[in-house]
Amino acid sequence: MESLMTWVISLLSGKASRELIVFIISMIPILELRGGLLAASVLDIDIVRALWICIVGNIIPVPFILLLITPVFNWLKKTKYLRPMVEKLEARALNKKEQVEKYEFWGLALFVGIPLPGTGAWTGALLASLLGIRFRKAFPAILLGIFIASFIMSVVSYGLLGAIIH
């Protein structure tokens, strides 16, 4: 994740503002809010400003994934060359379904919120869509998860743990 984040920063440096770089990173699958907050810290962006940029950037793709991924995947599966990729993405997402299926709202919120590899808003939205969780339940759970991840990653990215303890 760190090398991908560094690559995006170097690719966009000089072509975009620091804030736009962080916003774009927050929208990218895999990097998402976690990568955005780390990039904001590296780019010396104030934490409050960084939080707003990263949260908005991470939220924007979620409704589109929740509402459109199933029909898009169904369409892509009709093509010979893209079917294996789509099936692999579905299998990878469904491999993490136990926690979400068992606890639904809270499972999805924690799945998105706890910053582990393979979790986050993108995967959470994909998983919610594949499990048939309705938008009005999935979106607030993912939003809560983004806020949880924001808190955790702020502590990690900006070294707030030391400030909280002292």
Residue pairs with C-beta under 8 A, 6 or more apart in sequence:
1 30
1 31
1 34
1 35
1 117
2 38
4 28
4 30
4 31
4 35
5 25
5 31
5 35
5 38
5 39
8 21
8 24
8 25
8 28
8 31
8 35
8 39
9 21
9 25
9 39
9 42
9 43
12 20
12 21
12 24
13 21
16 24
18 40
18 43
18 44
18 45
19 45
19 49
19 53
21 39
21 43
22 36
22 39
22 40
22 43
22 45
22 50
22 53
22 54
22 57
23 36
23 53
23 54
23 56
23 57
24 57
25 31
25 35
25 36
25 39
25 57
26 32
26 33
26 35
26 36
26 53
26 54
26 55
26 56
26 57
26 58
27 57
27 58
27 60
27 61
28 35
29 120
29 122
29 123
30 120
30 122
32 58
32 120
32 121
32 122
33 54
33 55
33 57
33 58
33 120
33 121
33 146
33 149
33 150
33 153
34 115
34 120
34 149
34 153
36 50
36 53
36 54
36 57
36 58
37 50
37 51
37 54
37 150
37 153
37 154
37 156
37 157
37 158
38 153
38 156
38 157
40 47
40 49
40 50
40 53
40 54
40 157
41 50
41 157
41 158
45 53
47 154
47 158
47 160
51 150
51 154
54 150
55 146
55 147
55 150
58 120
58 121
58 146
59 121
59 143
59 146
61 121
61 122
61 125
62 121
62 122
62 125
62 139
62 142
62 143
63 135
63 139
65 122
65 125
65 126
65 129
66 125
66 128
66 129
66 135
66 138
66 139
66 142
67 135
69 125
69 126
69 129
69 130
70 129
70 130
73 86
73 89
73 90
76 82
76 83
76 85
76 86
77 83
77 86
77 87
89 126
90 130
92 118
93 123
93 126
93 127
93 130
94 127
94 130
96 111
96 118
96 119
96 123
96 127
97 127
97 130
97 131
99 107
99 110
99 111
100 107
100 108
100 111
100 124
100 127
100 128
100 131
100 133
101 107
101 131
103 110
104 133
104 137
104 141
105 137
105 140
105 141
106 141
108 124
108 127
108 128
108 133
108 138
108 141
108 142
108 145
109 141
109 142
109 144
109 145
109 148
110 145
110 148
111 119
111 123
111 124
111 127
111 145
112 119
112 120
112 121
112 123
112 124
112 141
112 142
112 144
112 145
112 146
112 148
112 149
113 144
113 145
113 146
113 147
113 148
113 149
113 152
114 148
114 149
114 152
115 149
115 152
115 153
115 156
120 149
121 142
121 145
121 146
124 138
124 141
124 142
124 145
125 138
125 142
128 138
128 141
128 142
129 138
133 141
154 160
155 161
155 164
